[in-house]
């Protein structure tokens, strides 16, 4: 199993259907999903994983100014997609 590209993360899509999605899909096509279909303690673990992978792919925010810029301007989907090398 490839944890980056094989579907294993339980999600609910925008039409309310439950399905499994890959880590890559969740991070690059997150607007397709309404929520994670997991228990609270699993949600915390997944969110930490998402943050770690995103920060690693984008070389992380270097300081508080970078964090504010990311929160204000967001992350371009194409930048994230091209940066993830798993």
N, CA, C and O of each residue as an XYZ file, in Angstrom:
344
protein
N       0.844     -1.185      0.000
C       0.000      0.000      0.000
C       0.886      1.243      0.000
O       1.882      1.316      0.719
N       0.508      2.195     -0.803
C       1.215      3.465     -0.873
C       0.358      4.509     -0.151
O      -0.704      4.881     -0.649
N       0.801      4.979      1.005
C      -0.020      5.894      1.812
C      -0.216      7.254      1.144
O      -1.104      8.013      1.534
N       0.595      7.563      0.156
C       0.449      8.852     -0.530
C      -0.609      8.801     -1.624
O      -1.360      9.760     -1.804
N      -0.676      7.700     -2.351
C      -1.529      7.677     -3.534
C      -2.678      6.669     -3.501
O      -3.585      6.755     -4.328
N      -2.663      5.726     -2.576
C      -3.784      4.795     -2.450
C      -4.842      5.397     -1.529
O      -4.495      5.996     -0.511
N      -6.130      5.250     -1.866
C      -7.198      5.795     -1.017
C      -7.287      5.061      0.323
O      -7.415      3.837      0.358
N      -7.217      5.817      1.424
C      -7.340      5.228      2.758
C      -7.936      6.199      3.771
O      -8.265      5.795      4.886
N      -8.079      7.459      3.408
C      -8.594      8.465      4.339
C     -10.105      8.573      4.158
O     -10.565      8.929      3.073
N     -10.897      8.272      5.207
C     -12.352      8.351      5.101
C     -12.806      9.819      5.032
O     -12.521     10.615      5.927
N     -13.508     10.149      3.963
C     -13.989     11.515      3.756
C     -15.464     11.494      3.381
O     -16.018     10.458      3.013
N     -16.081     12.662      3.482
C     -17.443     12.869      2.990
C     -17.327     13.911      1.891
O     -16.827     15.011      2.122
N     -17.791     13.564      0.691
C     -17.680     14.530     -0.393
C     -18.790     15.581     -0.291
O     -19.650     15.502      0.585
N     -18.762     16.543     -1.174
C     -19.715     17.661     -1.088
C     -21.153     17.241     -1.345
O     -22.076     17.991     -1.027
N     -21.364     16.065     -1.910
C     -22.739     15.577     -2.103
C     -23.204     14.712     -0.941
O     -24.323     14.201     -0.961
N     -22.348     14.539      0.085
C     -22.714     13.771      1.267
C     -22.337     12.307      1.220
O     -22.631     11.569      2.160
N     -21.697     11.869      0.156
C     -21.291     10.468      0.012
C     -19.986     10.210      0.761
O     -19.049     11.006      0.687
N     -19.936      9.100      1.476
C     -18.695      8.694      2.149
C     -17.836      7.938      1.148
O     -18.339      7.155      0.341
N     -16.537      8.183      1.212
C     -15.605      7.484      0.342
C     -14.212      7.532      0.949
O     -13.981      8.212      1.948
N     -13.305      6.819      0.349
C     -11.907      6.868      0.756
C     -11.151      7.719     -0.256
O     -11.420      7.662     -1.456
N     -10.209      8.503      0.237
C      -9.403      9.353     -0.632
C      -7.937      9.193     -0.259
O      -7.606      8.868      0.881
N      -7.078      9.422     -1.219
C      -5.640      9.344     -0.949
C      -5.169     10.638     -0.290
O      -5.844     11.665     -0.350
N      -4.017     10.566      0.327
C      -3.412     11.748      0.931
C      -3.189     12.811     -0.140
O      -3.466     13.990      0.082
N      -2.694     12.398     -1.288
C      -2.465     13.323     -2.391
C      -3.759     14.020     -2.814
O      -3.772     15.234     -3.017
N      -4.843     13.257     -2.947
C      -6.128     13.823     -3.360
C      -6.672     14.785     -2.311
O      -7.175     15.854     -2.658
N      -6.580     14.425     -1.050
C      -7.064     15.302      0.019
C      -6.318     16.631     -0.003
O      -6.925     17.689      0.161
N      -5.003     16.581     -0.205
C      -4.210     17.797     -0.168
C      -4.325     18.644     -1.433
O      -4.189     19.866     -1.370
N      -4.569     18.022     -2.563
C      -4.600     18.789     -3.814
C      -6.003     19.077     -4.330
O      -6.182     19.969     -5.159
N      -7.001     18.334     -3.852
C      -8.377     18.537     -4.309
C      -9.329     18.630     -3.120
O     -10.441     18.103     -3.160
N      -8.887     19.294     -2.082
C      -9.660     19.383     -0.848
C     -11.031     20.005     -1.000
O     -11.918     19.743     -0.189
N     -11.224     20.826     -2.027
C     -12.529     21.454     -2.222
C     -13.597     20.445     -2.646
O     -14.782     20.781     -2.663
N     -13.204     19.226     -2.986
C     -14.165     18.171     -3.321
C     -14.785     17.532     -2.092
O     -15.767     16.797     -2.199
N     -14.213     17.811     -0.911
C     -14.639     17.131      0.306
C     -15.239     18.104      1.308
O     -14.748     19.218      1.491
N     -16.318     17.658      1.953
C     -16.985     18.485      2.961
C     -16.388     18.260      4.345
O     -16.363     19.173      5.170
N     -15.907     17.043      4.599
C     -15.420     16.725      5.939
C     -14.648     15.414      5.917
O     -14.671     14.669      4.938
N     -13.979     15.163      7.000
C     -13.376     13.857      7.228
C     -14.405     12.990      7.932
O     -15.131     13.485      8.794
N     -14.489     11.726      7.594
C     -15.444     10.811      8.223
C     -14.703      9.978      9.267
O     -14.574      8.761      9.135
N     -14.224     10.653     10.298
C     -13.415      9.995     11.328
C     -13.843     10.464     12.713
O     -14.572     11.446     12.853
N     -13.374      9.739     13.743
C     -13.619     10.125     15.135
C     -12.699     11.282     15.516
O     -11.687     11.515     14.854
N     -13.046     12.008     16.581
C     -12.257     13.194     16.965
C     -10.758     12.947     17.119
O      -9.957     13.745     16.632
N     -10.362     11.869     17.778
C      -8.930     11.626     17.971
C      -8.240     11.282     16.646
O      -7.055     11.572     16.478
N      -8.959     10.674     15.715
C      -8.403     10.393     14.394
C      -8.269     11.683     13.577
O      -7.321     11.843     12.808
N      -9.220     12.591     13.750
C      -9.189     13.882     13.058
C      -7.927     14.663     13.440
O      -7.251     15.230     12.581
N      -7.625     14.681     14.732
C      -6.429     15.390     15.201
C      -5.182     14.791     14.545
O      -4.312     15.524     14.074
N      -5.101     13.480     14.515
C      -3.939     12.824     13.912
C      -3.828     13.125     12.424
O      -2.737     13.401     11.925
N      -4.937     13.074     11.721
C      -4.917     13.367     10.286
C      -4.556     14.824     10.013
O      -3.796     15.111      9.088
N      -5.090     15.737     10.805
C      -4.760     17.153     10.605
C      -3.268     17.392     10.825
O      -2.647     18.167     10.098
N      -2.700     16.733     11.817
C      -1.256     16.869     12.053
C      -0.469     16.310     10.871
O       0.534     16.893     10.459
N      -0.919     15.187     10.330
C      -0.270     14.611      9.152
C      -0.363     15.578      7.972
O       0.631     15.810      7.284
N      -1.561     16.149      7.731
C      -1.745     17.081      6.615
C      -0.811     18.288      6.758
O      -0.192     18.723      5.787
N      -0.720     18.817      7.968
C       0.165     19.966      8.200
C       1.627     19.603      7.965
O       2.367     20.365      7.344
N       2.040     18.448      8.458
C       3.440     18.028      8.283
C       3.796     17.869      6.810
O       4.837     18.352      6.364
N       2.948     17.203      6.066
C       3.221     16.974      4.644
C       3.214     18.301      3.888
O       4.084     18.545      3.051
N       2.243     19.149      4.178
C       2.160     20.446      3.498
C       3.367     21.314      3.811
O       3.951     21.914      2.908
N       3.744     21.385      5.068
C       4.915     22.182      5.446
C       6.179     21.637      4.801
O       7.018     22.408      4.335
N       6.325     20.314      4.769
C       7.510     19.720      4.154
C       7.533     19.990      2.648
O       8.585     20.299      2.087
N       6.378     19.876      1.996
C       6.314     20.097      0.553
C       6.620     21.539      0.172
O       7.188     21.802     -0.888
N       6.246     22.460      1.032
C       6.444     23.883      0.733
C       7.636     24.471      1.471
O       7.806     25.689      1.522
N       8.457     23.601      2.040
C       9.589     24.029      2.867
C       9.130     24.851      4.060
O       9.883     25.674      4.582
N       7.917     24.632      4.482
C       7.357     25.229      5.699
C       7.467     26.726      5.800
O       8.317     27.332      5.147
N       6.625     27.331      6.604
C       6.796     28.759      6.857
C       8.055     28.972      7.687
O       8.290     28.266      8.667
N       8.849     29.937      7.292
C      10.129     30.170      7.965
C       9.989     31.000      9.229
O      10.797     30.887     10.151
N       8.957     31.837      9.266
C       8.758     32.689     10.435
C       7.295     33.117     10.507
O       6.483     32.705      9.679
N       6.962     33.941     11.495
C       5.576     34.381     11.683
C       5.048     35.131     10.471
O       3.869     35.020     10.134
N       5.904     35.884      9.824
C       5.484     36.646      8.634
C       5.035     35.697      7.521
O       4.043     35.960      6.840
N       5.762     34.598      7.338
C       5.372     33.595      6.343
C       4.040     32.940      6.705
O       3.217     32.682      5.826
N       3.827     32.674      7.980
C       2.565     32.075      8.420
C       1.406     33.003      8.087
O       0.387     32.556      7.561
N       1.550     34.280      8.387
C       0.493     35.254      8.097
C       0.237     35.316      6.593
O      -0.916     35.363      6.164
N       1.296     35.315      5.793
C       1.137     35.360      4.338
C       0.382     34.138      3.831
O      -0.497     34.260      2.978
N       0.726     32.940      4.360
C       0.020     31.726      3.950
C      -1.455     31.782      4.336
O      -2.321     31.385      3.555
N      -1.739     32.271      5.536
C      -3.126     32.350      5.988
C      -3.912     33.393      5.184
O      -5.087     33.196      4.875
N      -3.254     34.488      4.858
C      -3.949     35.573      4.148
C      -4.113     35.262      2.658
O      -5.202     35.415      2.104
N      -3.037     34.830      2.020
C      -3.067     34.613      0.572
C      -3.403     33.186      0.183
O      -3.809     32.928     -0.950
N      -3.237     32.261      1.110
C      -3.521     30.862      0.813
C      -2.388     30.205      0.056
O      -1.388     30.841     -0.280
N      -2.557     28.940     -0.204
C      -1.566     28.158     -0.929
C      -2.141     27.877     -2.306
O      -3.255     27.365     -2.424
N      -1.408     28.200     -3.322
C      -1.853     27.898     -4.678
C      -1.856     26.392     -4.878
O      -0.872     25.719     -4.570
N      -2.947     25.867     -5.388
C      -3.076     24.422     -5.568
C      -1.968     23.872     -6.459
O      -1.430     22.801     -6.177
N      -1.619     24.580     -7.522
C      -0.578     24.087     -8.425
C       0.771     24.058     -7.723
O       1.581     23.169     -7.988
N       1.027     25.000     -6.845
C       2.284     25.014     -6.093
C       2.364     23.791     -5.203
O       3.395     23.120     -5.160
N       1.289     23.492     -4.492
C       1.273     22.342     -3.604
C       1.397     21.057     -4.407
O       2.175     20.171     -4.053
N       0.633     20.955     -5.484
C       0.643     19.733     -6.294
C       2.041     19.455     -6.853
O       2.485     18.307     -6.852
N       2.731     20.478     -7.324
C       4.058     20.262     -7.895
C       5.124     20.074     -6.830
O       6.214     19.587     -7.132
N       4.832     20.451     -5.580
C       5.818     20.356     -4.509
C       5.804     19.024     -3.791
O       6.795     18.648     -3.164
N       4.689     18.297     -3.871
C       4.582     17.029     -3.159
C       5.323     15.948     -3.935
O       4.928     15.573     -5.039
N       6.371     15.469     -3.353
C       7.143     14.379     -3.952
C       7.254     13.315     -2.880
O       8.072     13.412     -1.965
N       6.427     12.310     -3.007
C       6.420     11.251     -1.995
C       6.918      9.956     -2.584
O       6.986      8.945     -1.884
